Amino acid sequence: MKRLTVAAALTVLIGIGGYGGVCCAAEGKYEVKQAASVKDILTERMGKRVMIKTDSGEALEGTVATVADQVVHLSKLTGKDFYDAVVRIDKITSIVFKP
């Protein structure tokens, strides 16, 4: 009985893994342009969800609403209903997004 359970679990995991690989391969890749800046990448993501990490270690996830010269406005913050954020672009250390 134990072998049957392990075999069934492996079959499910292999099935999920195979499906996930097909799903991700269909989405495509993101390629960084040679002269890309944080502002350029945020501008490309206007209206889409991103997670940004700041140099203080804080992570904010929301929709890119506006990108100005020195700040980005994130709306609809995850886990913070009715809150938006404005973050200085020079304080962003990474941007996480779905390509």
C-alpha positions, 0 to 999 in steps of 0.5 A: 500500500505504501508503494502505491501511495509513493508511486501515485505521489510521484506520478502527480509531481511529474505531471505537475512538473511537466505541465509547469515546464510547458506553461513557462516555456510558452510565456517567453523570456525577458532580455535586458537591453544593453543601456537599460535603467531601472526607470526604463524597466519600470516604464516597460511594466506600466500597468503591470504587477511588480515587486520592488526591493529597496536598499533598506531591504523592504519589498513592495508589490503592486501595479506600476501606475506612474514613472517619473524622473526620480520616483515610481508610483505603485498602486494596489499594494499587495497585503495593504488594502487602500494603500499606494506607495511612491518610491525613489528610483535610486533606492530600488535594488531589484525588480521582480516581475512575470515576463 
